[in-house]
């Protein structure tokens, strides 16, 4: 055998060396085994942790939907009305002043306010005359307004008027037609006779000749006094008739 060829001493040395190496390795930690699945799991966990941290930071940085503050109404101070003994108008004790406003038709007056009546109809601003020349209407002597007349009828309209000026109406004065329906064939009255003159302050009946139109309907016309210098003055004298068969 081959063993027999080695000296015994050499065998002893090899045996001793083998035992020594074996003793050195006793209790040594075996080399770790690499687990690929564990490494993948750890990598995935790390990535998910980073993503979660980023999402948390983004949520914290985003503006919140906090509703704006609401306006709180301010309480207004109250003013106490005058009590008994305080009379602002100097009248009865504790009485309050009464205010008046124009009363608009169709509206309900405000409580505590006294409405006043509607304003009167506007007064004409036309100058009627002066201290010398002026006149005023007194009455209709014939054919009051809306009288009915048959077509083609000749008639005389007479007014009673007063000379309210200081100058007499004598030669040159006229009760002149100024406007209206020409279909009435209107004329003017001229003061040519002394019997027709009207002294200051006197009242006279003055008339004009007219003809009712052939067509039925309502017709209107008016006259006014005119001085010898051509100036119109005084009240307008009018006629309104209904032509009907």
C-alpha positions in Angstrom: 0.0 0.0 0.0 0.9 3.7 -0.6 0.7 4.5 3.1 3.4 2.2 3.8 5.8 4.2 1.6 5.5 7.4 3.9 7.4 7.5 7.0 5.4 7.5 10.2 6.6 10.8 11.3 5.3 12.5 8.2 1.9 11.0 8.7 1.8 12.3 12.2 2.6 15.8 11.1 -0.1 15.8 8.5 -2.6 14.5 10.9 -1.7 17.2 13.5 -2.1 19.9 10.9 -5.5 18.6 9.8 -6.7 18.6 13.4 -5.4 22.1 14.0 -7.3 23.5 10.9 -10.4 21.7 11.9 -10.2 23.2 15.4 -9.8 26.7 14.0 -13.0 26.4 12.0 -15.1 25.1 14.9 -17.7 27.7 15.9 -17.2 29.9 12.8 -20.3 31.4 11.3 -21.2 29.9 8.0 -21.3 32.3 5.0 -24.7 34.0 4.6 -26.8 32.8 1.8 -28.0 35.6 -0.6 -31.9 35.7 -0.8 -32.9 37.5 -4.1 -36.6 37.7 -3.1 -35.8 39.4 0.2 -33.7 42.1 -1.6 -36.6 42.8 -4.1 -39.1 43.1 -1.2 -36.9 45.6 0.6 -36.5 47.7 -2.5 -40.2 47.8 -3.1 -40.8 48.8 0.6 -38.3 51.6 0.3 -39.8 53.0 -2.9 -43.3 53.0 -1.4 -42.1 54.8 1.7 -40.5 57.5 -0.5 -43.7 57.9 -2.6 -45.8 58.1 0.6 -43.5 60.8 2.0 -43.8 62.8 -1.2 -47.6 62.6 -1.2 -47.7 63.7 2.4 -45.6 66.8 1.7 -47.8 67.6 -1.4 -50.9 67.4 0.7 -49.5 69.6 3.3 -48.4 72.2 0.7 -51.7 72.3 -1.1 -54.2 75.0 -0.1 -57.1 73.9 2.0 -60.8 74.6 1.2 -61.3 76.7 4.3 -64.5 78.8 3.8 -63.9 82.6 3.9 -65.0 84.3 7.1 -68.6 85.5 7.1 -69.6 89.1 7.6 -70.9 89.7 11.0 -73.7 92.4 11.0 -73.0 95.3 13.1 -75.7 96.3 15.5 -76.8 99.9 15.0 -77.5 102.2 17.9 -81.1 103.0 18.6 -82.5 106.4 19.2 -85.4 106.8 21.6 -88.3 108.9 20.6 -89.2 111.9 22.8 -91.2 110.9 25.8 -93.9 112.7 27.6 -92.6 116.1 28.7 -90.4 116.6 25.7 -92.3 118.7 23.2 -90.1 119.6 20.1 -92.7 121.8 18.7 -93.6 123.6 21.8 -97.1 122.2 21.7 -98.8 119.5 23.8 -96.5 117.6 26.0 -95.0 114.5 24.2 -96.4 115.5 20.8 -94.3 114.8 17.8 -94.1 117.1 14.7 -96.3 116.2 11.8 -94.7 116.1 8.4 -96.7 116.6 5.2 -95.9 115.3 1.7 -97.6 115.4 -1.6 -100.1 112.6 -1.9 -99.5 110.6 -5.1 -102.7 109.0 -6.5 -102.8 105.3 -6.1 -100.5 105.1 -3.2 -101.1 104.5 0.5 -100.1 107.3 2.8 -97.3 106.4 5.2 -98.5 106.0 8.8 -97.7 109.1 10.9 -97.6 111.5 7.9 -100.5 113.7 6.8 -100.9 113.9 3.0 -101.8 117.2 1.5 -104.2 117.6 -1.3 -103.2 117.5 -5.0 -101.8 120.7 -6.3 -104.3 123.1 -7.9 -104.5 123.3 -11.7 -101.8 125.6 -13.1 -102.8 129.1 -13.5 -102.3 130.6 -17.0 -99.3 132.9 -17.2 -100.6 134.7 -20.2 -100.6 138.5 -19.6 -104.2 139.5 -19.9 -103.7 143.3 -20.1 -102.4 146.3 -18.2 -103.9 149.1 -16.2 -105.2 150.8 -19.3 -106.4 147.8 -21.4 -108.0 144.8 -19.8 -111.3 142.9 -19.9 -113.0 140.0 -18.1 -115.7 137.5 -19.2 -119.0 137.7 -17.4 -121.5 135.4 -19.0 -122.8 133.8 -22.3 -125.8 135.7 -23.4 -126.6 133.3 -26.4 -125.5 129.8 -27.3 -123.6 128.5 -24.3 -121.0 125.9 -24.9 -122.1 122.6 -26.6 -125.3 124.1 -27.9 -126.9 122.1 -30.8 -127.4 124.0 -34.1 -128.7 122.7 -37.4 -126.3 122.7 -40.4 -126.2 125.9 -42.4 -128.0 128.0 -39.7 -126.9 131.7 -39.3 -126.7 132.8 -35.7 -125.1 135.4 -33.4 -122.9 134.6 -30.5 -123.1 137.2 -27.7 -120.9 137.5 -24.6 -121.3 139.8 -21.6 -117.9 141.3 -20.8 -116.6 144.1 -18.6 -114.0 146.7 -19.3 -111.7 146.4 -16.3 -109.1 148.8 -17.6 -108.9 152.6 -17.3 -109.2 153.3 -21.0 -112.5 153.3 -22.9 -113.2 151.1 -25.8 -114.0 153.5 -28.6 -113.4 153.8 -32.3 -110.6 151.6 -33.5 -111.1 148.9 -30.9 -112.2 145.4 -32.0 -113.4 142.1 -30.6 -111.2 140.1 -33.1 -111.3 136.5 -34.1 -108.0 134.9 -33.2 -108.3 131.1 -33.7 -110.6 128.2 -34.4 -112.7 126.6 -37.1 -112.9 128.7 -40.2 -115.9 126.6 -41.2 -117.9 128.8 -38.8 -117.3 131.7 -41.2 -116.2 133.8 -38.1 -116.4 137.6 -38.1 -115.1 140.3 -35.8 -116.9 143.1 -34.0 -115.6 146.6 -34.6 -116.4 149.6 -32.3 -117.4 152.2 -34.9 -120.5 153.8 -33.4 -120.5 155.8 -30.2 -123.5 153.7 -29.0 -121.1 150.7 -29.0 -118.3 152.4 -27.0 -117.6 150.9 -23.5 -116.3 153.2 -20.8 -113.8 152.0 -18.1 -115.6 149.8 -15.6 -118.7 149.3 -17.7 -120.2 146.0 -18.8 -121.5 145.4 -22.3 -123.1 142.7 -24.5 -120.9 142.2 -27.6 -121.6 139.6 -30.3 -120.3 138.3 -33.6 -122.2 136.7 -36.6 -121.5 133.1 -37.5 -122.9 130.3 -39.7 -123.1 126.6 -38.7 -121.2 124.4 -41.1 -123.1 121.9 -43.3 -121.1 118.9 -42.0 -122.2 117.6 -38.6 -119.7 117.7 -35.8 -118.4 119.9 -33.0 -116.8 123.2 -33.8 -114.7 125.6 -31.7 -113.4 129.2 -32.1 -112.2 132.1 -29.8 -112.0 135.9 -29.9 -110.1 138.6 -27.9 -110.2 142.3 -27.5 -107.7 144.4 -29.6 -106.8 148.0 -29.0 -106.7 150.8 -31.6 -102.9 150.3 -31.6 -103.3 146.5 -32.5 -102.4 145.1 -29.1 -104.5 142.1 -27.9 -105.6 142.2 -24.3 -108.2 140.7 -21.8 -109.9 137.3 -21.4 -110.4 135.0 -24.4 -114.0 134.6 -25.4 -114.9 131.2 -26.9 -117.7 129.3 -28.6 -118.2 125.5 -28.9 -121.3 124.2 -30.8 -122.5 120.8 -32.0 -123.8 120.8 -35.5 -126.5 118.2 -35.9 -129.7 117.7 -38.0 
